[in-house]
Amino acid sequence: MRSTLAFAFALSLTGSLPAQLANFLGFNGGFDVSYTDRAGVNALDVDVLQVFATRDYRSWMINPTDPLSTSKRLVGLRFAVQDQLGNTAEQYTLVGYKDDPIAPGQPDANANGTGVWFRTGLINTPPSTATTAVVFTITYGINPPATSMNYGTSHGASDDNVYLGIGLRSGTWPADGLGCHMAFDFNVGNVGTNSLDVVGPRITTITGPQNLVCTVATTGGAAPVPTGQVPGFPGTVGARGAYRQLNLDVLALTTGGVAVTQTNQIRYPSSNVRAVPLINATTQVPLGGTTNMLSGQHPDVNDATGLLPPPAGAPARVDDIGFLITERNRPNSLAVIRLAFGPLVGGTNGDGSIPVAFIPGFNAATSTGNVCIDLADPSAFTLIGFTDVNGRCQQTFPLGAPARAFLASYGALDLHWQGFVVNLATSPSEVKATGCVVQHL
């Protein structure tokens, strides 16, 4: 099996942000691949989509040229696909869907195509002479128009969900054709050796989206459109063994911010603590841990998943939590991470947030992002650090035995994280805000 990195673009940004570098936002840092998969749709034309739910992420893909910060924009995707026979060329598209206003929590698969945010033309896989399976890790630049946030009449669990992924063509998969690299949660009784993530207990309480991945049937051809069928969600709601995540990250002109969980799992090694921090351009999580939507978003801080049971020989789970900032434009800069227990309310935007540029004392011309975390929460925590030479700052929040006992007695708890990169060399100070991330304990 061979891995190829194909760069399909060169970003050239002009106007008010001439030197702005886009950031990979970090959704698949510390990511172990479990399977190559098409989310259960093996021989039909289908869009395989990752669900980016407001339940987990808010104000995370802000359009920096929008002074009100009420629209979202991306400029590229990085993803992994596997061609079962490398020497037979395949084609795919990249696609984004909006949330269905009639059926919130699923992509708008209307047959007239009004729910599609963007779709590229057909893209060819890189050339290969391999007669076996080949993995292509691809970064592809796209420039879809910015689209407005959908806050709804009252900000609910699925307002402004977005669905991003890959349009696959019908074929003879798994004999040939393209599949997607995915991480899966551990299914009870599994005795294999492949990487599976034993996800914390809150994974089974997801509401709104029924899974982290879904599918939309398409017409295929040179310009696919939805067939109008109801989107498909693999597995059974609340049942382990079917939750999955695409190996896909988003490139955007905003600051990346994702929750991190460091685990002691034996079947998902990338989530383990890294003994020696790595500081290089390819290391997404310098201190170790996973930022995925499985354990990264749903930790197990007090061995709740010990009841599954976990893989044979697994130690008791004692996950530690944290946050990771990525801001390539501001290496070696002050980074502030805030952990609170709720969102900001009463701001200027429909979800209660407020643009950083609106806050007195910050540089309105260059500050970007929304404040969407409750900064006034008296029980909140503040972590101070600095971005490294690659613009990353990872802070871990170790949990002692008393804290773990308290959390076990407390029950379900949502932690709200947000990061801020501060440039003190400007006057007033420039602030780059990450999106807000909810980690479900």
N, C-alpha and C positions, 0 to 999 in steps of 0.2 A: 504494500500500500504506500502510495507516494503523496506527499503534500505539496501543493503549489500555491504560492502567494501571487495573486494577479492584481496589480494596481490598475484600475480602469479609469483613472482620472487624475487631473492636477487642479486643485482648487485655486481659483484666482478671484479674490474678493476685492471689491473696489468701493468707493464712496466713503461712508463714515467709518468703516472698519478696515482700512487698507492692510493692516498687519495682523489681523485677527486670525488665529489658527483655530480650526475646529477641534473639538475634543471628542474622543470616544467616551461615552458616558458611563460605561463600566458594568453593564448588566450581566456580563458573562465572565467576570473575573474569578479565578479559582474555579474553573469549570471542567469537570470530568465528563467525558462522553459515555453514555450508557449504551445507546443503540443508534443505528441508522434507521430512520422511520419516516413514514408519510402520514402519521396520525390516523392510521386505519383506512386510508383511501389509496389503494395500491395500483389500480389500473385505470383510473379516470383522470381527467383534467381537473386540477384542484389547486387552490391557494392554501398553503399551510401558513398559519398566522400565529404570531406571539401576541398574547393579550397584555397590554400595558394599562393596568387598571388604576383608576383614581383611588381605589381602596388602598393602593400601595404607593403611588407616585403622584405628586401634584406640582404644577409649575416647573416641570423638569425639562421641557423642550421649548423654552421661551424663544420667540423671534426677537433678536436683539435690536432690530430696526423699528420695532413697534414701541413707541414711547409709553403706551399704556400697558404694555406686557399682557395683552389679552389675546394674542395669537401665537401659534406654535409653528416651528419650522425645523426641518432637518436637511442635511446636505449629503448624507451617505449612509450606507449600511456595511457592516462587516459580518460575514456569515460563512458557514461551512456546509458544502454539499458533497455527496458521494455519488460518483458515477460507477455503477456496478461493472461496466466494461469500459475502461478508459479510452480505448481506440474507436469507440462509436460516439461521435459527437452528439451532445445533447443541447437543448435550449430551455431557457426559463425566463421568467420576468420577476421583477421586484415590485411589490405592491403594498399600499397602505389603505386601510378602511377606517371610516368614521364609525361611531357608535350608532346603533339603530335607535332612532327616536321613538319608535313604536314598541320595540322590545329591547329596552336597555340591558346591557350586559352581554351583547353579542354584536358582531359586525353587521353593518347595514348591507345586506346581500340583495337588495332590490335589483330585479332584472334589468331595469333601465340604467343601472350603473351610477345613480346619483350618490350612492353611499361610498363609492371608491374615491379616496383622497387623491391617489396618484397611482400610475402604473407605467413602468418603463416599457420600451419595445423589447422584442425577443433578444436575449443575450446568449451567446454561444459559450459553452465551456471551453477552457483553454485546450489547445491540442495535446494529445497524448498518444503514445504507441503501446501503452500497457494493455494487456489482454486480461487483466484482473481489475479489481476495484481500485479507484483512485479518489482521493480526497482533495478537494479544491477549497482552500481558505481564501476568500475573495473580499477585497474592499472595493466597493463600487460607488462612485459619486453620482448623486442625483440632485436635482434642484426643483422639487415640486413647489408650487406656490404656497405661501403661508396660508394657514387656515385658522379660522377663529376658534377660540376655546368655546366649548359648550358647557356652560355652568348650569343650565336648567333653571327652573323656577325656584328650586331650593337645592343647594348642592348635595347631591345624593351619592350613593356608593358607586354608581356607574356613570355619573356625569363626566363627559370628556374622556372616556376610555378611547384608546387608539389601538389599532391592530396592524402590525407590520410583519411582512414575511415574504415568501417566495412562491411564485406561481409555477407549478410543476405540470408537465405534459403527461398525457396517458402513455402507456407502454406496457412492458412485460415485467415491471419491477416485482420481485427482487432479482429476476434473471438479468435485466438490464434497465437502464434509466436512472433517474436521479432520486435520491432520498436525502433527508436532512439529518444532520447530527443533532442529537438531543440528549439531555440529561433526564433521567426518570427517578421517581421516588422508589424507595425499597418496598417490594411487595412481600408480605408476610410469608415465611416459609422458603424464600429464595435461598438456594445453596450454591449459586454460581460464583464466579470470580469477577464478573464485570462490575464496573463502577455503578453503584446505586446509592442514592442519598436517603438516609433515614431522616425524614423531615419532622420537625417539631409538631406538636399536637394541633396547632391552629390551622394547619393546612386543610384539615377536613371541615373547617367552618367557613370556607370561602363562600360568599354570596355574590350575586350579580353574575360575573363570569363563572361558568361551571367548571372551568379548568384553566390552566395557564397557556394552553395551545388550543386552537380550533381550526376548522377547515371551512372553506366556501367552494362549492362546486362551480366550475366555470365552463364556458363553451369551448375553450381551447382556441386553436388557430393563432393567427398572427396578432390578433387584438382581442384577447380573452375578456369576457364580461361575465358577471355572475349569472347563473341560470335561474335565480330566484328561489332555489331551494333553501330551506332553513339551515343555517350554519350547523356544522357538526362539532360536538365536543366529545373527545374520546373518554372511555371509562364511565364509571358510575359516580354520581355526585357523592362526595364524602367517603368514597372507598379508596384505600391506598393501593398503590401499584399502577395507577394510570396517570397521575400528575406528571407533567413533563414540561420541559422548556427547550426552545430552540437555541442552538449555539449561534446567537445573533446579537450584535451590539449596534448602537445608534451613534452616528457621527453628527454633531450639531454645533452651532455657534453659541454655545452656552457652557457653563461650568458643570462638569460631571459630579454627581454626588449619589452614592449608593450605600446602603447598609451592608455591614460585614458581619459574618458569624464565623468564629474559629471553633472547630469541633475536634473531637478525638475519634472520629469514625474511622473504621478500618476499610470500608468499602467505598469511601469517597475521599481519597487522600488529599486532593487539592484543597480541601476545607481545613486541613490541619495547620497548626502554628508552624511558621517557618523559623527555625532556630537562628539562622543568620539572615537578617533582612537583605533583600536584593534591591539595588538601586540601578536599574537600567531601563532603557526605553521600552523593552518588551515585557517587563514585569508589571502586570496590572495590579497585583495585591502584594506590596513589598513585604509585609509582615506575615503573610499567609492568611488563609481563611477564604471563604467563598462569598461572593456578592450575588449569587444566583437567586432566583425567585423561589427556590425550594428551601433549604435550610438557611440560606442567607436572609431570606425574608421571614422565615418561620423557625427560629432557634428552638433548641431543647435545652433549657438552662438547668433543669433539675431531674433529668433522666425520666421524663414522662414517657418517652418512647421505649423505655425498658419493658413495657407491657406488651410490645408488639408480637413476638420478641424480636430483637435485633439479630444481626448475623452472629453465628456461633463465635464465641471468644471476644465479643465486643465489650469494651469497658463501659462502666456507667457514664452516661452523658453529662458533661459539665461545660456546656457551651459558654463562650464569652462573646460579647457583642461589641460593635463599634461602627465606625463610619469612615468612608474613603472619599476624598476630594481629588478630582483631576482637573487641573487648569494649566495647560501647556504654555499659555501666554504669561503666566506669573510664577516662574520657578523661584525658589528661595524667598518666598513671601509669607507674611503672617497669615495663618489660617485659624479661624475660629469655628468650632463645631458646637452646636447647641442641641441638647437632648431635652425634650419636653414631653408632656403627656396630653397634648392636644394641639389643634391647628390655631393659627391666628384667625380671629373673627372680627368683623366690623371694618374691614379694609375697603379700598376703593373698587376692587374687582368683585365679580359675581360670586367667587368662592371665599370672599373675606380676606384675600391677600392684598398686598399693596406693593407696587413697584419700588425697588430699592432707591431708584432715582428720585422718588417723591419725598424721601426722608431727609429733613434738614440736616446739614453737616456732611452729607455725602456728595460726591461729584456727580451732578446730574447728567453731564455729557457723556461720561464713560462708565458709570456704574450700571450693572445689568442684573436682571433676575427679579423675582418677587420674594418678599418676606411672607412666608406662609406658615410659620411656626409661632407658637405662643411664646413670645419673648418675655412677657411679663409673668410667666408662671413661676411662683416663688419656690416651687419644688424642682425646678429645672436644673440641669447641670451644664457647665461650660467647660470645654476642653480647648486648650491653646496649643498650637504647634506651628510648624513651618512647612511649606511645600518643599519637596526635594528638587534636585536639578531637572527633573522631568515634570515638575508641577504637581506631584502627588503628595498628599498628606493622609496617612492612615492613623487613626487613633482607636485604641482598643479600650474598652471599659470592663476591666476584670471584675468578676463577681465572686465575693467571698461566701463562705458557708451561711452566714446569717442572711445575706441578701437572697441566696437561693432558697432558703427556707421560707423567707417572707414571700417571695414570688410564688412558691408552690402553694402557700395558703391563700394568696390573693386571688389566684385564678387568672382568667384571660386579661391581658394587659397590652395595650397598644403604645409603642414608643415612637415618638415623632422626632426625626433627625433633620437638621439642615446645617449646611456649611457655608462659610463666608471667607473669601480670600480678599485681604485688605492690602492695598498699595499705599503705604504711608508716605511715599515720595511725592505724591500729588497733594495739592492743597485746594479744596478740601479732599479728603481721602477718597480714592476709588474703591468700590466694593463690588465684587463679583459673587453673586449668590447661587448656590446650587438649587436644585429643586428640593422639595420636602419628601421624605421617605418615611413610610410607616412600617415598623418592624413588629411582628405579631408574636408575643410571648404567650 
